[in-house]
Amino acid sequence: MVKKAKRDTSLTEAKQDAFLAAYGESGSKRAACLASNVGRSTVTDWEKNDTHGFKIKMAIATEMFREMLQDMAIGRVQNQKPNDNPVLLITLLNAMWPERYRRDGQTSGSEVKEMMVEWKRWVRDNKKKSKDDPKVSDAEKAHKDAIDQVESILTRKKSKNDDSG
């Protein structure tokens, strides 16, 4: 009897490991279930009963997925061209340095809308400016404009928060 219980425990842990590895890569329970051939109800039972410490293992797998996303985002920011969209950079600054670039840790719909309006204005202005001065390259103008735009948005956001705080 002890051997059977031990075998069942080993099998369950092996299935959990397969599921958690897939979840750490995909960030999706559905995809992880398909990849590991584990039923969704089984995962729900593991979570509900904390089978073999599943809750902490799941938290670790979730952290692995978040870090993978962060690595991907940082890589994309590092490889951006000067005229690429700065929204990813702003988002990473908000996440990684919230005390400097984010006041309350929450973004309202109006702030998101404001960012999009500013971004559209930046794109429109950038197209206009690059035609005006042929001496400065488009990339240099776009880089300077992107930095100015981000600083302007953050300054306005900071002054709004200071006024309301």
N, C-alpha and C positions, 0 to 999 in steps of 0.2 A: 503493500500500500504506500509506503514512504517513497519508493522509487517512482510510482505513478504520479504522486503529488509533486515530486521534484521535477519530473519530466514535464508536467503541465505548467509548472512555474517557469521552467526554462523555455518552453514553447511560447508562453505568453510574453515573456521578456524579449524573446527574439522577434516576435511580431511587433511589440512596442518599439523596439529598436529600429526595425524596418520602417514603420510608420513615421517615427520621429525624424529619421534621416531624410525621408521624402518630404516631410513637413518643413524641416529646416531649409530645404532647397526651394520649395514651392510657395510656402506661406499659406497654403490652401488645404483644409482638411479633406475636401473632396478629392483633390489631385493626389494627396498623400494616401488616401484610402485606395484609390485606383492603383497607384504605383506599388503599394505594399500588399495588395490583395487582402485588406482588412476591411470589414464592414463598418459603416458609419455608426451603427448601434453599438458595436463593440467598443469603439473609441469613446462614445458617450458613457458607456458603462465604466470604462477605465477611469474617466474623469470623475464621474459620480462617486465611485467607490475608492478612488485614489489607489487603484490596483498597482502594487509594487512601486509606489511613490510616483505614479504617473503625472500628477499635477506639477511637481517640480521639474520633471523631465520635459513636460510640455512647455513650461516657462523657459527652460533653457533652449529648446528648439525654436521657440518664438524669438528669443533674443538672437539666436544665430541668423534667423531670417532677416530681422531688423538690421543687424550688422552688415549682412550681405547687401541689402538695399542701400545702406549708408555708403558702403564701399563703392557701389556702382554710381551713386550720385556724386560722390567726391571725385571719382575718376572722370565723370562727364564734365564736372565743373573745371577740373584741371585741364581738360582737353578742349574747352570752349574757345571759339574764336572770338575776337573782340566784339563782333557784331551779333553774337548769339544772344538769345533771350536770357536776361539776368534773373528770371523768376526762380530758377533752381538754386542759384547762388543765394538769393534773398531767403529762400525757404531754409537752406542749410544754415545760414547765419542765425535765423530765428530759432532753429532747433539746437544748434551747438553753442550759441552764446546768447541765451534768452535774456539774461540780465542787461545786456547791452542793446540788443536789437528787437526785443519783444518785452512789452511791459507786463501784461497780465497772463501770458501763456495761452490766451484764447484769441482766435481771430473771428471777428464778426463778418457777416455777409457783406456789410458795407465796406469793411477794410479790403476784402477780396475784390469787390467791385472797383474800389478806388485804385487798387494796384493794377487791375486790368485796364482801366481808363488811362492811367499813367503810361502803361506799357504801350498801348495803341498810339498815344500821343508821341511817345518816344520814337516809335517806328516811323510815324508820319514825318516828324521833324527830322529824323535822321536821313530819310530819303531826300528831303528838301536841302539840307545842309551839305550833303555830299556833292550835289550839283553846283552849289554856290562857290566853292573854293577848290579849284583843281590842284593847288599846291600841296594840300594835305591829303593824304591817302584816305580812302573810305574806311579802311580798317582803323586807322588812328582816330578818325572822327568818331566812329562807332564806339570804340573803346572809351574815349573820353566822355562821350555822351552817356554811355551806360553807367559809368561811375558817377557822373553828375546826377543822373536820374535816380540811382539807388540812394545816394546821399540826400537828395531832395525829398524823396519819399520817407526815408527814415527820420529826417529832421522834422518834417510836418507831423509824422506819427508821434514822435517824441513830444513835440510842443502840444499836440492835442491831448496826449495822456497827462502831461504836466498841468495843463489847464483844467482837466477834469479830475485830477487826482488831488 
